[in-house]
Amino acid sequence: MIDVAAAIIEHQGKVLVARRKPGSHNGGLWEFPGGKIEPGETARQCLMRELEEELGIQSQIGEAVGENIHYPEGKSEGKSDGKSIRLLAYKVRHTGGEIQLHDHDQIQWLTPDQLHTLNWLPADIPLVACYKAQWTTSNYYLNNAKSYAAESQGFAVDNIHAPFINKLQPGAHILDLGCGSGRDSKAFIDAGFKITAIDNCEPLAKLAAQHIGQAVHQLSFLELDFDREFDGIWACASLLHCPKSQMPHVLARVMKALKPGGIAFVSFKWGDLETTDDKGRFFNNYTKTSLQALLQQNDQVYVHRIWSETTPLRDSEQRWVSAFVGR
């Protein structure tokens, strides 16, 4: 497996894309610039070096966007010939230097909505979709943080807190994964539990911190880096914004963060497709069957229970699928 890092360079609402020179390997196809991670190098260190070599620019590497494992044509998981690629994509800010083309013959600055118009390298295609999904969803929460927090804090969810709390010892340490307004973190703190709260939206993280009276860490799902630290993990209607292509990678990080014998709660909207609502928010939807299949991909996961229910939501009803899992 070859590890490769890719840069999603953002500037004023647009993204830099580059076309490989005709005559080179995969010439004429578009990609996010980057390159192979060398031994002893982190993905972020690799990107800083590669962008200097490929484009002559200095950069600041931001949050992880996604991961894709690409198998050569005719190969599949478990049958790799060593040429498979694991591509790790990060948001990047250009901090210095004029862009020069060495390995590419063209660049373009495109909005996320325009990215699909290009002929992409196959390994990059899932990351294009992943980035666009994150972009549309992030924009909604960035622009509506106050109203969303106010509405969310008013939802009654005590009925789903109790079964989770009953599986924990007093004073247990809970990770609130995608805490949003801080509604659930506040309830758990009031019940005597220790809370680590994270959310990737800066305005929401600040509002949640004010609501719960402690820091909220701004962190994406793909940047979770805890090792057996939590007795419980609460992911209520949060992982549903993560593209299906990223769920196995995120699930692996969630399970790594959970102590042996710990319990995690996850919930998703009901369905089998990836959808976007009228607010521009992306959703990955599951049924009991498809959620079971996802969870069974990870041999660290023990499924305690999967169930569905229909609850009131904004003057209508919403069907959900939820699960308690452990390791």
C-alpha positions, -999 to +999 in steps of 0.1 A: +000+000+000+014+034-010+004+063+012-002+096-007-012+130+006-034+154-014-039+192-009-073+209-012-060+244-015-088+269-007-089+306-015-119+329-016-145+301-020-126+283-047-103+253-048-070+248-068-070+218-091-041+207-114-039+187-146-011+162-151+010+168-182+001+149-213+026+121-219+031+115-181+015+088-161-023+095-161-015+125-183-045+148-190-064+139-158-071+163-130-060+159-094-056+176-061-018+183-060+003+163-036+025+132-035+039+101-019+045+102+019+081+093+025+093+070+054+094+090+086+072+117+072+037+127+084+010+134+058+011+171+067+049+172+064+046+155+030+022+181+017+044+210+027+073+194+009+054+183-022+037+217-027+071+234-025+085+209-051+055+207-074+041+242-073+069+263-056+046+275-028+046+275+010+015+263+027-003+258+060-020+224+063-054+223+079-080+197+088-083+163+073-110+161+046-111+124+037-094+091+029-097+068-001-081+035-007-078+030-045-071-004-060-056-008-094-079-020-122-087-057-117-077-057-081-098-055-049-095-055-012-074-084+000-059-090-035-036-060-038-003-064-056+013-037-035+004-008-059-028+001-042-030+037-030-043+052+003-050+088-005-053+113+025-067+147+017-063+179+038-075+215+035-046+238+028-040+275+028-014+290+004+009+312+025+037+322+002+054+319-032+041+322-068+026+291-083+048+274-108+040+243-129+065+214-130+045+182-130+013+198-144+004+218-175-027+235-163-044+247-131-078+260-124-096+277-094-131+262-092-160+265-068-169+232-051-200+229-073-177+230-104-153+202-094-174+175-109-171+189-144-135+177-148-120+144-158-104+133-125-079+107-115-099+077-102-083+079-068-094+115-063-131+111-073-144+099-039-125+128-023-142+153-046-176+141-035-165+140+001-152+176+000-184+189-017-206+172+009-186+187+038-185+222+021-223+225+017-230+212+052-203+234+068-217+265+051-251+259+066-238+256+102-214+284+098-241+308+086-269+295+110-250+286+141-270+308+165-305+298+152-295+261+150-281+262+186-312+279+199-335+254+182-314+223+191-312+232+228-350+232+229-354+196+217-365+171+243-342+141+242-342+128+278-358+096+265-326+087+246-302+099+273-316+074+300-307+041+282-272+054+275-266+067+310-279+034+325-250+016+308-224+038+324-208+039+359-213+071+379-187+098+369-178+080+336-159+099+309-181+106+278-170+118+244-198+140+228-189+135+192-203+164+171-218+182+202-236+209+182-253+233+206-239+214+236-274+203+246-264+167+254-231+176+270-249+199+294-273+171+304-245+146+309-225+172+330-255+179+351-259+142+357-223+140+371-204+127+341-170+139+328-174+153+293-150+159+264-170+177+237-159+182+201-175+199+171-159+209+138-179+241+133-161+270+151-192+292+158-211+262+172-181+251+193-180+285+209-217+286+215-216+251+230-187+261+252-207+290+267-237+266+272-218+239+290-192+261+309-161+243+295-140+242+264-152+225+233-125+212+209-128+221+173-120+188+155-133+168+126-143+132+128-113+122+107-089+139+132-100+119+162-068+106+178-078+092+212-067+057+224-091+039+248-099+071+267-137+071+270-162+049+288-190+062+265-192+079+231-223+098+222-228+105+184-264+116+183-273+128+148-237+138+141-220+111+120-250+113+097-231+142+080-201+120+071-201+105+036-205+068+034-170+065+018-155+078+050-176+059+076-153+029+078-123+052+086-143+073+111-157+042+127-122+028+132-112+060+150-144+060+172-137+024+183-101+032+190-112+060+213-136+037+233-123+017+263-128-020+262-162-027+277-173+009+268-205+018+250-212+041+220-245+054+207-249+064+171-280+076+152-288+083+116-318+092+095-336+063+079-328+054+043-302+039+021-291+068-001-269+098+005-291+129+003-290+167+006-318+186+023-334+220+013-308+237+036-279+222+017-269+198+044-255+164+034-268+132+050-257+096+048-288+075+056-291+039+069-316+012+075-312-014+102-297-038+076-273-013+061-262+000+095-256-036+106-235-042+075-214-011+081-207-020+118-198-056+109-170-044+086-150-035+118-139-065+138-136-043+169-173-036+170-197-055+191-233-046+182-255-046+214-287-034+197-300-017+165-335-002+164-356+022+145-381+048+157-402+077+144-401+110+164-416+145+159-392+169+141-401+205+129-438+200+125-434+166+108-421+131+117-386+117+112-377+080+111-343+072+127-321+042+130-299+040+161-274+015+177-256+008+209-221-007+201-191-017+222-157-032+218 
